[in-house]
C-alpha cells in the first residue's frame, strides 16, 4: 500500500463500516468510491443515535433507530471514518 485510499480499494465488494457526522453509522457492501470518499454502498444498515434528556429525572436517554436500504450514495464530506473488513492472515 502506498496511499491511504489503497486500503479502501482493497475493500471493493466487501462489507465496510462507515462512521458519519451527526451520529450516523453505516454498514454495507462497498461498490465504488472516489478521491472525495463519495461512496456507493448496497445492503446498507443505517443506525442513527440520538440523545435527549428526560424532563422529570434529568437522565440522558439514548435512542437508536435502524433502517435497511438496498442501495445508497454517501457523500464524502459526511464521512468521518471507514473501516475495512477484518482480515486475518
SELUMBA-752295 format. One line per field, with one value per atom (N, C-alpha, C, O): residue in three letters; residue number from 1; x, y, z. Coordinates in Angstrom, 3 decimals, always signed. Example, Ala and Ser with C-alpha at 12.3 -4.5 7.8 and 13.67 -1.06 7.14 Angstrom:
<atoms>
residuo	(ala/ala/ala/ala/ser/ser/ser/ser)
num	(1/1/1/1/2/2/2/2)
u	(+13.190/+12.300/+13.200/+14.236/+12.850/+13.670/+12.900/+13.409)
v	(-5.690/-4.500/-3.300/-3.319/-2.250/-1.060/+0.030/+1.138)
w	(+7.800/+7.800/+7.800/+8.465/+7.080/+7.140/+7.870/+8.039)
</atoms>
This chain:
<atoms>
residuo	(unk/unk/unk/unk/unk/unk/unk/unk/unk/unk/unk/unk/unk/unk/unk/unk/unk/unk/unk/unk/unk/unk/unk/unk/unk/unk/unk/unk/unk/unk/unk/unk/unk/unk/unk/unk/unk/unk/unk/unk/unk/unk/unk/unk/unk/unk/unk/unk/unk/unk/unk/unk/unk/unk/unk/unk/unk/unk/unk/unk/unk/unk/unk/unk/unk/unk/unk/unk/unk/unk/unk/unk/unk/unk/unk/unk/unk/unk/unk/unk/unk/unk/unk/unk/unk/unk/unk/unk/unk/unk/unk/unk/unk/unk/unk/unk/unk/unk/unk/unk/unk/unk/unk/unk/unk/unk/unk/unk/unk/unk/unk/unk/unk/unk/unk/unk/unk/unk/unk/unk/unk/unk/unk/unk/unk/unk/unk/unk/unk/unk/unk/unk/unk/unk/unk/unk/unk/unk/unk/unk/unk/unk/unk/unk/unk/unk/unk/unk/unk/unk/unk/unk/unk/unk/unk/unk/unk/unk/unk/unk/unk/unk/unk/unk/unk/unk/unk/unk/unk/unk/unk/unk/unk/unk/unk/unk/unk/unk/unk/unk/unk/unk/unk/unk/unk/unk/unk/unk/unk/unk/unk/unk/unk/unk/unk/unk/unk/unk/unk/unk/unk/unk/unk/unk/unk/unk/unk/unk/unk/unk/unk/unk/unk/unk/unk/unk/unk/unk/unk/unk/unk/unk/unk/unk/unk/unk/unk/unk/unk/unk/unk/unk/unk/unk/unk/unk/unk/unk/unk/unk/unk/unk/unk/unk/unk/unk/unk/unk/unk/unk/unk/unk/unk/unk/unk/unk/unk/unk/unk/unk/unk/unk/unk/unk/unk/unk/unk/unk/unk/unk/unk/unk/unk/unk/unk/unk/unk/unk/unk/unk/unk/unk/unk/unk/unk/unk/unk/unk/unk/unk/unk/unk/unk/unk/unk/unk/unk/unk/unk/unk/unk/unk/unk/unk/unk/unk/unk/unk/unk/unk/unk/unk/unk/unk/unk/unk/unk/unk/unk/unk/unk/unk/unk/unk/unk/unk/unk/unk/unk/unk/unk/unk/unk/unk/unk/unk/unk/unk/unk/unk/unk/unk/unk/unk/unk/unk/unk/unk/unk/unk/unk/unk/unk/unk/unk/unk)
num	(1/1/1/1/2/2/2/2/3/3/3/3/4/4/4/4/5/5/5/5/6/6/6/6/7/7/7/7/8/8/8/8/9/9/9/9/10/10/10/10/11/11/11/11/12/12/12/12/13/13/13/13/14/14/14/14/15/15/15/15/16/16/16/16/17/17/17/17/18/18/18/18/19/19/19/19/20/20/20/20/21/21/21/21/22/22/22/22/23/23/23/23/24/24/24/24/25/25/25/25/26/26/26/26/27/27/27/27/28/28/28/28/29/29/29/29/30/30/30/30/31/31/31/31/32/32/32/32/33/33/33/33/34/34/34/34/35/35/35/35/36/36/36/36/37/37/37/37/38/38/38/38/39/39/39/39/40/40/40/40/41/41/41/41/42/42/42/42/43/43/43/43/44/44/44/44/45/45/45/45/46/46/46/46/47/47/47/47/48/48/48/48/49/49/49/49/50/50/50/50/51/51/51/51/52/52/52/52/53/53/53/53/54/54/54/54/55/55/55/55/56/56/56/56/57/57/57/57/58/58/58/58/59/59/59/59/60/60/60/60/61/61/61/61/62/62/62/62/63/63/63/63/64/64/64/64/65/65/65/65/66/66/66/66/67/67/67/67/68/68/68/68/69/69/69/69/70/70/70/70/71/71/71/71/72/72/72/72/73/73/73/73/74/74/74/74/75/75/75/75/76/76/76/76/77/77/77/77/78/78/78/78/79/79/79/79/80/80/80/80/81/81/81/81/82/82/82/82/83/83/83/83/84/84/84/84/85/85/85/85/86/86/86/86/87/87/87/87/88/88/88/88/89/89/89/89)
u	(+0.838/+0.000/+0.878/+1.831/+0.538/+1.321/+0.532/+1.116/-0.783/-1.621/-2.768/-3.156/-3.323/-4.425/-5.626/-6.256/-5.950/-7.108/-6.880/-7.830/-5.625/-5.354/-6.058/-6.479/-6.181/-6.870/-8.351/-8.931/-8.946/-10.348/-10.486/-11.464/-9.514/-9.542/-9.609/-10.282/-8.913/-8.926/-10.277/-10.553/-11.122/-12.413/-13.565/-14.717/-13.283/-14.350/-15.038/-14.382/-16.338/-17.201/-17.118/-17.466/-16.664/-16.629/-17.539/-17.876/-17.930/-18.732/-17.802/-16.760/-18.187/-17.392/-18.277/-19.504/-17.623/-18.281/-17.906/-16.727/-18.909/-18.665/-19.292/-20.503/-18.480/-18.988/-19.140/-18.228/-20.297/-20.609/-20.867/-20.976/-20.958/-21.319/-22.730/-23.495/-23.047/-24.382/-24.784/-25.949/-23.819/-24.080/-24.782/-25.700/-24.345/-24.859/-23.770/-22.592/-24.183/-23.267/-23.872/-25.077/-23.029/-23.479/-22.651/-21.442/-23.307/-22.622/-23.196/-24.407/-22.319/-22.807/-21.681/-20.504/-22.060/-21.106/-20.655/-21.480/-19.345/-18.771/-18.691/-18.090/-19.308/-19.260/-18.342/-17.677/-18.301/-17.478/-17.151/-17.857/-16.068/-15.662/-14.813/-14.367/-14.592/-13.684/-12.749/-12.776/-11.932/-10.927/-11.534/-10.847/-12.829/-13.513/-14.221/-14.879/-14.085/-14.757/-16.265/-17.006/-16.726/-18.096/-18.122/-17.180/-19.191/-19.250/-20.625/-21.633/-20.647/-21.889/-21.852/-20.947/-22.866/-22.973/-24.285/-25.282/-24.278/-25.522/-25.721/-24.815/-26.928/-27.264/-26.894/-26.219/-27.343/-26.906/-27.813/-29.038/-27.179/-27.887/-27.421/-26.243/-28.347/-28.029/-28.530/-29.680/-27.676/-28.051/-27.860/-26.788/-28.922/-28.874/-29.046/-30.028/-28.091/-28.136/-28.454/-27.821/-29.438/-29.772/-29.927/-30.267/-29.679/-29.828/-30.770/-30.815/-31.515/-32.384/-32.399/-32.037/-32.817/-32.838/-34.268/-35.183/-34.452/-35.760/-36.068/-35.294/-37.198/-37.536/-37.785/-37.519/-38.293/-38.610/-37.386/-37.177/-36.581/-35.447/-34.120/-33.171/-34.048/-32.790/-31.819/-30.699/-32.236/-31.363/-31.270/-32.202/-30.121/-29.931/-30.482/-30.148/-31.321/-31.923/-31.288/-31.272/-30.767/-30.137/-31.122/-31.608/-31.410/-32.306/-31.508/-30.689/-31.749/-31.104/-32.189/-33.086/-32.097/-33.026/-32.230/-31.178/-32.727/-32.037/-32.979/-34.175/-32.414/-33.188/-32.292/-31.069/-32.934/-32.209/-32.474/-33.601/-31.415/-31.517/-30.833/-29.733/-31.472/-30.912/-29.657/-28.663/-29.685/-28.543/-28.486/-29.517/-27.271/-27.130/-25.896/-24.826/-26.054/-24.923/-24.559/-25.417/-23.305/-22.833/-21.924/-20.920/-22.275/-21.447/-20.224/-20.352/-19.061/-17.808/-17.614/-16.884/-18.250/-18.000/-18.677/-18.457/-19.502/-20.069/-19.307/-19.583/-18.349/-17.624/-16.560/-15.748/-16.579/-15.586/-14.555/-13.362/-15.024/-14.146/-14.681/-15.890/-13.768/-14.130/-13.275/-12.048/-13.945/-13.239/-13.441/-14.573/-12.360/-12.472/-12.792/-12.715/-13.147/-13.418/-12.160/-11.046/-12.352/-11.231/-10.593/-11.268/-9.297/-8.573/-7.618/-6.888/-7.638/-6.706/-5.787/-6.226/-4.520/-3.539/-3.301/-2.508)
v	(-1.176/+0.000/+1.232/+1.341/+2.151/+3.376/+4.601/+5.572/+4.559/+5.704/+5.236/+4.070/+6.134/+5.744/+5.143/+4.217/+5.652/+5.134/+3.721/+3.056/+3.258/+1.881/+0.867/-0.197/+1.205/+0.320/+0.198/-0.883/+1.292/+1.263/+0.506/-0.211/+0.664/-0.060/-1.573/-2.285/-2.053/-3.480/-3.939/-5.138/-2.981/-3.307/-3.298/-3.472/-3.099/-3.128/-4.489/-5.529/-4.465/-5.648/-6.378/-7.556/-5.689/-6.232/-5.368/-4.239/-5.918/-5.138/-4.221/-4.652/-2.955/-1.971/-1.274/-1.306/-0.645/+0.172/+1.613/+1.930/+2.494/+3.907/+4.720/+4.654/+5.483/+6.392/+7.758/+8.253/+8.357/+9.643/+10.712/+10.416/+11.936/+13.038/+12.821/+12.004/+13.559/+13.550/+12.176/+11.787/+11.446/+10.156/+9.144/+8.448/+9.068/+8.064/+7.040/+7.377/+5.792/+4.700/+3.880/+3.628/+3.467/+2.658/+1.390/+1.409/+0.297/-0.961/-1.464/-1.637/-1.698/-2.146/-2.603/-2.508/-3.101/-3.594/-2.424/-1.733/-2.209/-1.098/-1.465/-2.474/-0.628/-0.874/+0.113/-0.260/+1.357/+2.364/+3.485/+3.698/+4.198/+5.368/+6.266/+5.853/+7.496/+8.384/+9.077/+8.778/+9.992/+10.643/+11.512/+11.877/+11.850/+12.654/+11.775/+12.286/+10.459/+9.458/+9.427/+8.942/+9.943/+9.644/+8.144/+7.585/+7.476/+6.020/+5.547/+6.209/+4.402/+3.701/+2.408/+1.590/+2.231/+1.050/+0.332/+0.966/-0.983/-1.746/-2.552/-2.668/-3.110/-3.917/-3.156/-3.689/-1.909/-0.990/-1.082/-1.127/-1.107/-0.941/+0.387/+0.554/+1.323/+2.640/+2.724/+2.386/+3.170/+3.367/+4.835/+5.404/+5.441/+6.839/+6.864/+6.346/+7.464/+7.554/+8.991/+9.932/+9.148/+10.474/+10.401/+9.353/+11.512/+11.574/+12.709/+13.746/+12.478/+13.531/+13.397/+12.357/+14.447/+14.444/+14.259/+14.940/+13.329/+13.118/+14.332/+14.669/+14.987/+16.220/+15.987/+16.866/+14.810/+14.537/+14.125/+14.624/+13.225/+12.691/+13.363/+13.286/+14.019/+14.633/+13.637/+14.004/+12.364/+11.348/+11.504/+11.958/+11.116/+11.139/+9.849/+8.754/+9.989/+8.838/+8.705/+9.660/+7.524/+7.260/+6.490/+5.428/+7.029/+6.376/+5.940/+6.698/+4.718/+4.224/+3.802/+3.032/+4.313/+3.934/+3.270/+3.767/+2.156/+1.420/+1.250/+1.014/+1.376/+1.106/+0.399/+0.532/-0.353/-1.040/-0.341/+0.060/-0.199/+0.468/-0.436/-0.934/-0.643/-1.509/-0.945/-1.658/+0.335/+0.976/+2.418/+3.082/+2.904/+4.231/+4.932/+4.334/+6.196/+7.054/+7.845/+8.505/+7.791/+8.516/+9.637/+9.395/+10.846/+11.989/+12.042/+11.939/+12.198/+12.100/+13.100/+12.817/+14.275/+15.276/+14.958/+15.671/+13.898/+13.495/+12.325/+11.940/+11.756/+10.574/+10.982/+11.872/+10.325/+10.545/+9.420/+9.663/+8.173/+7.013/+5.899/+5.696/+5.189/+3.998/+2.854/+2.943/+1.780/+0.615/-0.552/-0.977/-1.067/-2.218/-3.475/-3.461/-4.555/-5.794/-6.313/-6.059/-7.045/-7.637/-8.717/-9.637/-8.603/-9.597/-10.349/-9.750/-11.659/-12.479/-13.199/-13.703/-13.241/-13.865/-15.309/-15.989)
w	(+0.000/+0.000/+0.000/+0.771/-0.875/-0.963/-0.509/-0.027/-0.660/-0.301/+0.576/+0.513/+1.402/+2.286/+1.558/+2.071/+0.380/-0.338/-0.875/-1.284/-0.875/-1.306/-0.395/-0.850/+0.885/+1.814/+1.448/+1.541/+1.040/+0.629/-0.688/-0.897/-1.567/-2.848/-2.625/-3.370/-1.607/-1.284/-0.746/-0.693/-0.345/+0.262/-0.735/-0.338/-2.019/-3.028/-2.981/-2.920/-3.011/-2.955/-1.607/-1.516/-0.577/+0.790/+1.665/+1.308/+2.814/+3.760/+4.544/+5.037/+4.652/+5.375/+6.404/+6.318/+7.378/+8.386/+8.089/+7.923/+8.020/+7.751/+8.873/+9.087/+9.589/+10.618/+9.974/+9.311/+10.177/+9.549/+10.611/+11.801/+10.158/+11.047/+11.598/+11.087/+12.635/+13.245/+13.768/+13.677/+14.314/+14.976/+14.080/+14.515/+12.830/+11.899/+11.627/+11.510/+11.530/+11.208/+10.089/+10.067/+9.163/+8.030/+7.967/+8.202/+7.649/+7.370/+6.059/+5.927/+5.089/+3.797/+2.895/+3.244/+1.730/+0.739/-0.135/-0.733/-0.204/-0.974/-2.455/-2.823/-3.301/-4.741/-5.466/-6.432/-5.013/-5.690/-4.715/-3.729/-5.006/-4.216/-5.100/-6.171/-4.650/-5.370/-4.373/-3.179/-4.865/-4.011/-2.918/-1.963/-3.051/-2.028/-0.996/-0.091/-1.132/-0.319/-0.540/+0.314/-1.682/-2.088/-2.301/-2.864/-1.860/-1.948/-2.379/-2.135/-3.018/-3.309/-2.514/-2.673/-1.640/-0.796/-1.102/-1.448/-0.975/-1.093/+0.181/+1.007/+0.332/+1.512/+2.786/+3.667/+2.867/+3.922/+5.148/+5.041/+6.298/+7.561/+8.152/+8.468/+8.298/+8.839/+10.269/+10.550/+11.168/+12.562/+12.908/+12.702/+13.439/+13.862/+15.372/+15.905/+16.052/+17.510/+17.906/+17.428/+18.780/+19.283/+20.795/+21.344/+21.454/+22.908/+23.263/+22.602/+24.325/+24.855/+26.362/+26.913/+27.012/+28.467/+28.948/+28.485/+29.882/+30.491/+31.363/+32.259/+31.101/+31.828/+33.305/+34.124/+33.657/+35.059/+35.867/+36.973/+35.325/+36.087/+35.751/+36.531/+34.603/+34.187/+33.583/+33.228/+33.459/+32.880/+31.373/+30.710/+30.862/+29.411/+28.819/+29.269/+27.815/+27.148/+25.771/+24.993/+25.473/+24.177/+23.310/+23.698/+22.145/+21.192/+19.978/+19.457/+19.531/+18.315/+17.344/+17.688/+16.133/+15.080/+13.970/+13.569/+13.479/+12.424/+11.247/+11.414/+10.051/+8.844/+7.838/+7.860/+6.961/+5.901/+4.582/+4.290/+3.785/+2.485/+1.453/+1.694/+0.330/-0.699/-1.334/-1.475/-1.724/-2.383/-1.896/-1.785/-1.604/-1.014/-1.571/-1.677/-1.924/-2.277/-1.036/-0.450/-0.627/+0.552/+0.083/-0.586/+0.431/+0.060/+0.980/+2.200/+0.394/+1.125/+2.242/+3.193/+2.161/+3.200/+4.530/+5.509/+4.592/+5.885/+6.505/+7.641/+5.766/+6.240/+7.253/+6.997/+8.396/+9.443/+9.433/+9.620/+9.212/+9.308/+8.409/+8.302/+7.772/+7.003/+7.531/+7.573/+7.931/+8.453/+7.490/+7.261/+6.932/+6.044/+6.835/+8.064/+6.163/+6.888/+7.556/+7.099/+8.645/+9.372/+8.522/+8.059/+8.319/+7.517/+8.437/+9.227/+8.317/+9.078/+8.107/+7.073/+8.450/+7.546/+7.914/+7.263)
</atoms>
